[in-house]
Amino acid sequence: MIIGFKKNIAQWMVVYTRSNFERKVDKNLKEQGIISYCPLITSRNQWADRVKTIEKPFFSSYLFVKASPLEVNKVRYSSGVINLLSNDGKPVIITEDEIEQIRLITKNYADAEVVSLKSLKVGDKVKITDGLLLNQEGFVNKVMGTKVLMIIEQLDCAVVVKVKQLALNVAS
């Protein structure tokens, strides 16, 4: 993640939308000729009388646009957009690799979910959703910045996991 623009080059930015407007904003921006990406994930919802598979936005109230500095105002003032995610007044720029990583996760992991590092607490039961310890469950023992000390009882061990926001599922 980078802060600020390079000269008149279209770059990926994060758009903050009204609640449940991610797909509408995505469609609207595409109709205006702006490259937009709303990552979707498929989930199964169960009601008392049926089970239905639905697609829902992976990031609640966020989507990504690839826009030049000249297109930023067009994005900002589109219907349903609240603002661009920024740091010190400069748009947060997402790299092509980060966008590709999000595409791969949403394509390959149906049960993936976004977990904020701030929401992880000691004692939370988590499940690793990527890497060598795929599907191993454990308990958060300590949170140290972007690293989590996790106890995996099934393996009778403790591991320190460098956490990307998408690497763990909080188990219910």
N, C-alpha and C positions, 0 to 999 in steps of 0.2 A: 504494500500500500504506500502510495506517494501522495504528497500534498502539493497542490498547485498544477498549473498547466505548462506544457511545452508550447512553443510558438505555433499557433493556428493548426495544430494537429489534433484530429479527433482522438479522444481518450475515453476510457471507461470511467464512469462516475456512478455514484449511488444516489438514487432518487428516493426520497421519503414521501410516501403517498398517504392519502386519507385511508382510514381503516377499510379493508375489503375492496379497495379500488385498484389493486395491483394490476389485474388483467385488463381493466378498462383503460388505465393509463398506458399500459404496454401497447394496446391496440391503437389508441389515439396517437401515440408518438410514432408508431410505424406508419400510420396513415399520413403523417406530416413528413415522412421521409427520413426520420431519425432512427438509427439502429438502436433497438431496445431489446432487453432480455429479462424476462420474468421467469426465473427458475420455478418449475412446478414439480411436485412430488405426488406420486399416486399413493393413496391410502384407502384402507377398507374401513368403512363406518358401519357399525352394526346397530340396528334399531330392533325393537321388540319383534317386528314382523318380517324384517328382511336385512340382508347385507348388501351394501352398495359400494362399488369402487369409485372413488372420486379423485380428481386432480385438484390440488390446492397449492397456493404459493408456498415455496420453501421458506422464504423470509417474509414474515408478516409485516406489511406496510413498506416493503423495500423492493426495488427492482434496479436494474442497471441500464445505463444508456452510454452509447459511444457517440460523443458529440464534440465538436470543435468549440473553441471559445465563442465563435460567432453564433452558435446554435444554443448556447446555454440559456439565454433569456426565453427562447422558444420553449425549451424544456420546463423552465421555472414557472412559466405562466400557462402551462397546459392544464386543462381541467383535471382535478383530482390530485395534482401535485402540491405538496406542502412546501418542500424545498429540496435542495441538494444537500447531501451530507457534507459538512465542511469542518475544517479545523483551522482556527484563527482566521476565519473569513475566506479561506481558500478551499475550493472543492477537493474532496478526498478522491484521489485517482487510484483505480484498481488496475492491476497489470493484466495483460492478456493471459498469462499463466494462471492467475487466480481465478479468472473467469472460466478458463478451461477446467480447472480443478472442481469448480462448482458444477459445471456441466457433467463431469464424470461422476461425481457423487450422486447427483440427482438421477442420473441414468442407471447407475449400478447398485444403489442402495435404497431399496424401497422403504426400509424402516428408519432411514436416517432422519435426524431432527437437529435443529440448531439449539445448542446449549451454551448459554453465556457463561464464561468463566466466573463472572461475579455471582452467578446463581449456584455454583457448586459449593457445597458445604461439607464439612467433616461429618462422616456418617452416611452420606448419600450413597445409595447403591447405584452403580453405573455398569454399563456394558460397552466394551471396546468394539467399535464398528469398522475398524480398518487395521491393517498391518498384521504382524506375526501373531499377535494375541487376539485375533478376530474372534468375536462372540464370547470372550471370557468376561465373566462378571466379577465385580469386586466392590469394595467399599472405599470411599475417599477417606484417607487417614489424615492428609495434610495438603493444603493448597499453597504453592510457593510461586506466585506470579503465573507463568504459563506452564508450570510443571505441577503434576498432581502425584502425591504418594498414595498408591492404591494397594490395598490388601486383596489378594486373590486367594480365597480359602481353598478352592478346588485344587490349586497348584501348590498350596501351602507355602506361599511366598508373598513378598512385597515388591512392587515395581514402581519406579518413578517414570511417569509418562509425560513427555512433552506434548501438551494438548493444543491441537488446532481446535477451533470452536466446534468443528464437525466430527471430532474423533470419538466422542463418547455419547452414549444415550443414557439419560437418567432413567433407570429402571423403576417400574412402578411397584 
